Amino acid sequence: MNKELIINAAPVGVEIALLEDKKLVELHHEKADASFAVGDLYLGKVKKLIPGLNAAFVDVGFEKDAFLHYTDLSPYARSLLKFTQQAMNDNPQGEFDFSQFQTEAEIIKTGKINEVLGQKPNILVQILKEPIAAKGPRLSCEISLPGRFVVVTPFNDIIAVSRKIHSSEERKRLHKIVEAIKPKNFGVIVRTAAEGKNTAELHEDLMMLVDSWKNLQHNLRGATAPCKILSEQTKTTSMLRDLLNEDFNRIVVNDKNIYNDTRNYIQKIAPEKKEIVSLYHNGTPIFDQYGITKQVKASFGKTVNMPSGAYLIIEHTEALHVIDVNSGYKSVSNNQEMNALETNLEAAAEIARQLRLRDIGGIIVVDFIDMKLPDNKRKLIEAMEGFMRADRAKHAVLPISKFGLMQITRQRMKPEMNINTQEVCPTCNGTGKVSSTLVLEDEIEKNLSYLVMQKHKGLSIVVHPIIYAYLTKGWLFSIRRKWSWKYKQQIKLIPNNNYYLTEFHFFDSNDEEIKL
């Protein structure tokens, strides 16, 4: 599979498109003034404790207080509070060594929030979910600093290896390496990308994250809540950190600064890949050049068409998303069961892509075309799980119910990507309804009567061809002839294909438009 990253820089922000085999699968928009992104670390002030929810509201500088639940406090919440206070009051001449930091006892899973945050202290928090609709950010105290090969979790000495690394020998090898190089008071999670990497590569990645923690410690010194302490990397570099592999064959950027930053970042994490970055300076907009604009227009909206003629209807409600699969004119064979399976498999691939592209989260209910054979249902479930495997968001696919519905849950980290690909109809102004022909006829005649009273002669009326046909139907007894007799002058009608259905204009004998 070929992966390409196309980056479009504009004054309002940066748009990032991820293509897999030329097909758009992810679209991200990073605003120029972006804040409260997932992964950002803030010094917050606990404002209000809600014992009934076992949660707290924390001021991190957003217009709405952020939400922190007890289950997101982390077992090492007391250690985090102690560290925050020490780092804030740290003397520059006597900077404490984090490896000598004395951790506190862990909190219990079934505890109460006021037992930990009862004094409403300042606390270091990490953005778990971006602000969505009227809700403020959701926070976590389980601080983690992600690198390319490892993730650092302060205040514990745990070493964990990704379950996606299946070889027990490789897991043991990575565990031993990390155990040897890990500083005290840091836990380390070994990512899937670390498979096959040597000690030097893992050590370099780990030390980079330890330096970030030292930078955070420095930024906390003398800080006043609420304020940002450490920012997650830009969307571009965070995507490269998580996605860059041998499948990546091109990164195209239309901004010199982002080009240099991207190239320098790749030089640091994967020097052999630095040549895949190129600077785009053609006159055509970069998204148009790589067919992204067209794919965006075709992929967003209520109806999504598929190559075979089948299509999806995607509806959003407050509680969930509903996707209906329709066969359209698709007909692979005379076997109805086979047609249903083929359509469902094609729809499953498109649904997995749509979830990533629109970043749809929460509960998704899919109404596939009914199939009778259990084997076919099993094939569909396996295919759906396979298509969802490339999705970086946490998700779960449930078996098809007896009503033929599949339920999918997907982690929602930020607001859903929603691009309006439709324009308001100039005829109905978005209502879906237009005036009846009789009402339109009366409206034209009312204006005609007014102009005749104003002594206008040689009047012409330009209308849409359909209205022209209606007004001239019957020739001798047409509406146009009736008007000519009534107003004692020749009324000329002219059809114009460029007019929308209910549009009409009057012109005088000199072919100049008469403003009404």
Stockholm file with secondary structure:
# STOCKHOLM 1.0

chainA/1-516         MNKELIINAAPVGVEIALLEDKKLVELHHEKADASFAVGDLYLGKVKKLIPGLNAAFVDVGFEKDAFLHYTDLSPYARSLLKFTQQAMNDNPQGEFDFSQFQTEAEIIKTGKINEVLGQKPNILVQILKEPIAAKGPRLSCEISLPGRFVVVTPFNDIIAVSRKIHSSEERKRLHKIVEAIKPKNFGVIVRTAAEGKNTAELHEDLMMLVDSWKNLQHNLRGATAPCKILSEQTKTTSMLRDLLNEDFNRIVVNDKNIYNDTRNYIQKIAPEKKEIVSLYHNGTPIFDQYGITKQVKASFGKTVNMPSGAYLIIEHTEALHVIDVNSGYKSVSNNQEMNALETNLEAAAEIARQLRLRDIGGIIVVDFIDMKLPDNKRKLIEAMEGFMRADRAKHAVLPISKFGLMQITRQRMKPEMNINTQEVCPTCNGTGKVSSTLVLEDEIEKNLSYLVMQKHKGLSIVVHPIIYAYLTKGWLFSIRRKWSWKYKQQIKLIPNNNYYLTEFHFFDSNDEEIKL
#=GR chainA/1-516 SS CCEEEEEEEETTEEEEEEEETTEEEEEEEEETTCCSCTTCEEEEEEEEEETTTTEEEEESSSSSCEEEEGGGSCTTHHHHHHHHHHHHTCCGGGCCCGGGCCCCCCCCTTCCHHHHHTTCCEEEEEEEECCBTTBCCEEESCCCEECSSEEEEETCCCEEECTTCCCHHHHHHHHHHHHHHCCTTEEEEECGGGTTCCHHHHHHHHHHHHHHHHHHHHHHTTCCSSEEEECCCCHHHHHHHHHCSTTEEEEEESCHHHHHHHHHHHHHHCGGGGGGEEECCCSSCHHHHTTHHHHHHHHSSSEEECTTSCEEEEEECSSEEEEEEECTTCCSCSCHHHHHHHHHHHHHHHHHHHHHHHTCCEEEEEECCCCCCHHHHHHHHHHHHHHHTTCCSCEEECCCCTTSEEEEEECCCSCCCCCCCCCCCTTTTTSSCCCCHHHHHHHHHHHHHHHHHTTCCSCEEEECHHHHHHHHTTGGGCHHHHHHHHHTSCCEEEECTTSCTTCEEEECTTSCEECC
#=GC SS_cons         CCEEEEEEEETTEEEEEEEETTEEEEEEEEETTCCSCTTCEEEEEEEEEETTTTEEEEESSSSSCEEEEGGGSCTTHHHHHHHHHHHHTCCGGGCCCGGGCCCCCCCCTTCCHHHHHTTCCEEEEEEEECCBTTBCCEEESCCCEECSSEEEEETCCCEEECTTCCCHHHHHHHHHHHHHHCCTTEEEEECGGGTTCCHHHHHHHHHHHHHHHHHHHHHHTTCCSSEEEECCCCHHHHHHHHHCSTTEEEEEESCHHHHHHHHHHHHHHCGGGGGGEEECCCSSCHHHHTTHHHHHHHHSSSEEECTTSCEEEEEECSSEEEEEEECTTCCSCSCHHHHHHHHHHHHHHHHHHHHHHHTCCEEEEEECCCCCCHHHHHHHHHHHHHHHTTCCSCEEECCCCTTSEEEEEECCCSCCCCCCCCCCCTTTTTSSCCCCHHHHHHHHHHHHHHHHHTTCCSCEEEECHHHHHHHHTTGGGCHHHHHHHHHTSCCEEEECTTSCTTCEEEECTTSCEECC
//
